[in-house]
Amino acid sequence: MTSDDIKNTVLRLLGTVAPEADLGRIKPGSRFRDQLDIDSMDRLNFVIALHKEFNVEIPESDYSKLETLDDCVSYLTSHMSPVPKA
């Protein structure tokens, strides 16, 4: 999975917890909470969605590492199991 694939998936998942958000206007380096009207439950639902979609364990201590789109892509890239090449 490429960084762009991860980014697009993260944005799609973000849209499920913040359906009113204009995802095309998300600034990759700005915190979600500064750009979107999401509360702590939305944030938790977003992290759960990331876990399910990417099959990556995300301990509560790492939630702060998922504050921006860039953070999410970086975190997920470094924690995903590599796919073996055929």
C-alpha positions, 0 to 999 in steps of 0.5 A, spaced: 500 500 500 502 506 498 502 513 502 497 515 497 493 509 498 493 510 506 492 517 505 486 516 501 483 511 506 485 515 512 481 521 509 475 516 507 475 513 514 475 521 517 469 522 513 465 517 516 466 520 523 466 527 520 461 527 514 460 534 514 467 535 513 470 538 506 475 532 506 478 536 500 480 542 504 484 538 510 491 540 511 496 534 511 500 538 517 494 541 521 491 537 527 484 534 525 481 538 531 483 545 529 480 543 522 474 539 524 468 539 529 470 532 532 469 530 539 473 525 543 468 520 541 469 521 534 476 521 535 476 514 538 471 512 533 476 514 528 482 510 531 477 504 531 476 505 524 484 505 523 485 499 527 480 495 523 481 498 516 489 497 517 489 491 522 494 495 526 494 495 533 494 502 536 495 503 543 491 509 547 498 511 548 499 512 541 493 516 540 497 523 540 501 520 534 495 521 530 493 528 530 494 530 523 493 527 516 501 526 515 501 523 522 496 518 520 500 516 514 507 516 517 504 512 523 500 507 519 506 506 514 511 504 520 506 500 523 503 496 518 506 489 516 509 489 509 506 485 504 510 479 501 512 480 494 510 474 489 
